[in-house]
Amino acid sequence: MSARDNILARIRAARGIRGPMLDAERAEVAADIAAPQAGPSLGWDEEPAARFRAKAEALSSTLDEAATFAAVPAAVARYLKAGKLPLTAVVWPSLQELDWVGAGIRVAARAARGDDMVGITGAFCAIAETGTLMTLSGAERPPSVSLVPETHVAVLPAQRIVRTMEDAWALLRQERPQNTMPRAVNFISGPSRTADIEQTLVLGAHGPYRVHIVIVG
C-alpha cells in the first residue's frame, strides 16, 4: 500500500468506513467536485466595482483608474511620483509590451529579487465581496513580483471584477481546464500585515507595505 493509500485508508477508518472506495462513492465525489456549492454569504446589492473599491480601500489599498491599457504606464508613473517612490520596477513579462519608457519608468520583465522596490503585476480577477485580488502563478506571471517588493502595483481590467470567492473559482474552472490549472493561486487583500506583537497592526511585516490597484476600463 502506498503512503497515499495508507493515509486515505486511515481517514476512512476514522469515519467508520471499511474497505476500498466503491465506484458509487467515487461517482458521488466526482459529482460534488463538478457542481460545487456556494458557501454562506451576507448578501449585498452594491455594484461590484463600487463594492470592490470600498472594500479594497478599507484594507489599506489605494486605487486609480485608466481608460485603456495604453494609459496604464502614465497612471502608474503618477502614483510612483506622488509617493516619491522609485521609477524603476520589475514587471510581469505579460505586461512588458506597455510603453513604460514613455511614462518614464524603467522596467525589467523577470521574477523579483530582494533589491527590487516596486513590482507591477496583472490579476486574474478581483473579488468585490472582500476587496481581494486573485493572481495565478506561471512563467509570464512570477508570484515573487507581488510578494517581494515593498510596493505592489496591480493592473486590473474592470470586467474581471466578480462578486464572490465562489465566482472567482468558477471563472478559473471555466477558463482553465484541469490540465492547465496554475501551480499556485494567490489571494491578495491589501498590504501585508500582522498584529502578533501586542495586537498592534503593522503593515509590510512579510510582504509589500503598499498595494496600489489601477482599474482599466
N, C-alpha and C positions, 0 to 999 in steps of 0.2 A: 504494500500500500504506500502510495506517495505521501509526502508530508501534507500536501493539499487535501488529499482524500482523508487522511487521518484527522485533520482539523475539522473538516466538514462532518465527518462521522461523529466526532465528539460533540459538535454543536447539535446534531440531530438527536444524539443520545440524551443530551441535557434537556431537550424538548420532549423527551419521551417517545421519540420515533426510532424504530429499529429497522435495520436492513438498508439496502441501497435505495436510492431515489427512484420512484416509479415514473413511468412515462407520463402518467396523468399529472403528477406533481410538476414535472418539467414543463408540461404544457401550461399549467396554471401560472408558474413563474414567468414563462415567456409572455403570456397574455398580460400580466401585471406590468412587465417592462415595456411592452408595446403600447400600453394605454395608461400612462402614469396619471395618478390622481392629484389634483391641486390641493395644496395644503390650506390651512385656515388663513383667512385674510380679514383685515379690519374693514375693508371696503372703503372706497373713496371715489368721488365724482370729478376730480380735477382733470384738466387736460394733461396728458402725460409729460409733455415738455415743461410745463409750468411746475408740475409736481417734482420732476427731476431737479429742476433748478433750485427750488426751495429746499429740498432735502440735501442736495449736494452742498449748498451754502451753509446749511446747519451743521455739516460735517467739516467745515472749515476749508472746503474747496472754493476756488474762485472761478468765475465763468466769463466768457466773452463770446461774441458771435462773428462769423464770417459768412458773407453771402455765397461764396463759392470756394472750392478748394484752392483756386488760384490766389485767393485773398488770405489764405491761412498764414503764410510766412509773415506778412505785414502785421497781422493780429498778434502773432507770437512775438515778433520784434517789439511791438508796442508794450506788451506785458513785461518782457525782459528789461526794457529800458526804464519803465516806470518803477520797477523793483530794484533797479541798479544791479541786475544780475548779468552774468557773462553772456556775450553774444556768440558763444561757442557751445555747440551741443552735439550729443550723439543721437542719432535718429534711426528709426526702423528703416531697413532697406526699402520697404514697400512705400515709403514716403519721400525717398531721396530725390525724386524727379521734380518735386516742387521747387520754385525759384527762391531758394533760401539765400543765395548770394545777392539777388536783387533786393532782398529785405535787410541785408547787412548782417546775416547770420552765417557763420562758418559751421558746417555740419560734417560729421563722419558717420557713414552708414555701417554700423557694426554693433556688436554687443558692448555693453558699458563696462568701463574699468573703474577702479577706485578713485581715480583723479577726475572723472567726468562729473561736472557740476549740474548740467542740465540734460535731461533726457526727453525726447519727443517721440510719442507713440500714437498709433491709432487706437481703436477699440472695436471689438466685435459688435457690442451693443451696450446699452445702458439701461438700468432698471429704475423706473420712475418711483416706485414704491419706497425705495431706500436711498436713492441718490448714489447708486453704485455703478461703477464701470466694470464691464466684463471683457477680459482680454484673453487671447489664445496664444499659446507658445508656437514657435515654428521658426524655420530658417530665416524667413523675412520678418519675423516678429520676436526678436530676442527678449525674453522676460526681464533680463537684467536692466534694460533701458528704462523700465518703470520702477525698478526696485533699488538700484544703486545710487543714482544721482540725488542730490539734495532737492532738486526741483524737477517735478514730473509734469510735462505738458501733454495733454491728451487731445487728439483731434477726433471729434465725434460727429458723424452725419446725423442730422436731426431725425431722419426717418428710421434710425436704428435705436430710438428710444422706445422700449417696451414697458408694459405696465408692471409686471411682477417677475419674481425669480423664476416661476414656472414658465412664463412666457419666454424668458431668455433661454432656458434649457430646451424648450420646444423649438425655438428658432435654430439652435445649434443642431438638434437632431434632424431638422428639416434640411439644413444647408450642408451638413457634414455627415455623410453616411458613416456607418460604424467603422469601416476600414480606413476612414480619413479623419477620424477624431484626433484632436491635438494631444500631445503628451501631457500638457498641463492647461488648466483653466484657472485664471486668477480673477478674484473679485477685489476691486479697489474702492474703498469707501472713505475718501478723504485722505489727508496726510497720515503717515504712520503715527501711532500714539500709544502711550501706556500710562497707567496710573498705579503701577505696582508699589511705588515708594510713597508712603503716607497719603495715598489716594490723591496725589497731586498730578493733574494731567500734564503730560509732557509730549509735545509734538516732535516728530522726527527721531524717535528713540531707536528704531530699527528699520528705517526706510526714509522716504522723502519727507522733508519739512513742509513742502508746498505741493499742492496738486492744482493745476490750472487747466480748465477744460474749454476748448474752443469748439462751439457747436456750429456746424456747417449747414447752411441752407435754412 
